[in-house]
Amino acid sequence: MSPADQHVPLREQRHRALVDAARELATEHGADGFTVDRVATLAGVSRRTVFNHFAGLDQLLVAVCEQILTEVTTDLLEGVDRGTTDLPPGPAGGPAALDAVCEATRDVDLPTAIVSIHQVLGGPDVADERADAISRTAFEHVAGRLRERLLERAPGLDPLDLELTLTLLTSGLATIARHWLEEQTAPPTRVSPAARATWDRLLDRLLHRLRAGHAG
């Protein structure tokens, strides 16, 4: 155990070990290429411990996808903070805050995270409903963190406007991610300049639609 881990509660250590083990196995074998027993063995815990933390493998894969999105989410929250530093007073502050969160998606490396998630889920076909549900759930958890931060930065935000924008944003990101993966000529293992340009084009279309919605 590292010195840093000595001050981390045991439950949190085990949770992290399970997610790390699942990520390693899923990256190597795909979403269907590992079992609860293999995760438990690699994490150094019992099978029962796995189920004390996760209801099943799908929930564990959601946690893996969330882990992949963690760095991107941190950058996204920092972008929201920068974009909401000088909000207009009064009602105009709400749309400005919502626009800030949308613009912040331009400055984070979502393509790399999406490729990593794609690899973890075994490079599923774009029609794979299970993989789609897992990735969408991870994006929804990111939306929860964005919701908390926006309410801190702009407490006067209309709750329905906030909910609608975040729902449309996260659902839209998951949708264009699927289309982006479809457009790749081979299963991606890295993000080429051409692939990144394609992502930027799809993101522009999504943000245009979102602006037309909350600016009208």
NORBELDA-V818215 format. One line per field, one symbol per residue. phi: phi as a letter, one per 20 degrees, with the letter a starting at -180 (. if undefined). psi: psi as a letter, one per 40 degrees, with the letter a starting at -180 (. if undefined). burial: 1 if it has 24 or more other C-alpha atoms within 12 Angstrom, else 0. Layout:
phi=???
psi=???
burial=???
//
This chain:
phi=.fgfffdeggffffgffffffffffffednfddbcgffffffemcegffgffdcfaffffffffffffegfffffffffffffdfcfffmgfffgfffffffffffddefgffffffgffenlfffefffffffffffffffffffgffffffcfegfgfgffffffffffffffffffffffffbgfdbdfgffffffffffgfffffffffeee
psi=hiddddehidddddddddddddddddddeideeiidddddddefiiddddeddidaddddddddddddedddddddddddddeedgiiiadeddddddddddddedeigdddddddddddeffiieehdddddddddddddddddddddddddgeehhddddddddddddddddddddddddeheihheihidddddddddddddddddddddee.
burial=000000000000011111111111111001110111111101101000110011001111111111111001110111111011001000001111111111111111111111111111111101000011111111111110111011101101100011101111111111111101100100010010001100110110011001100100
//
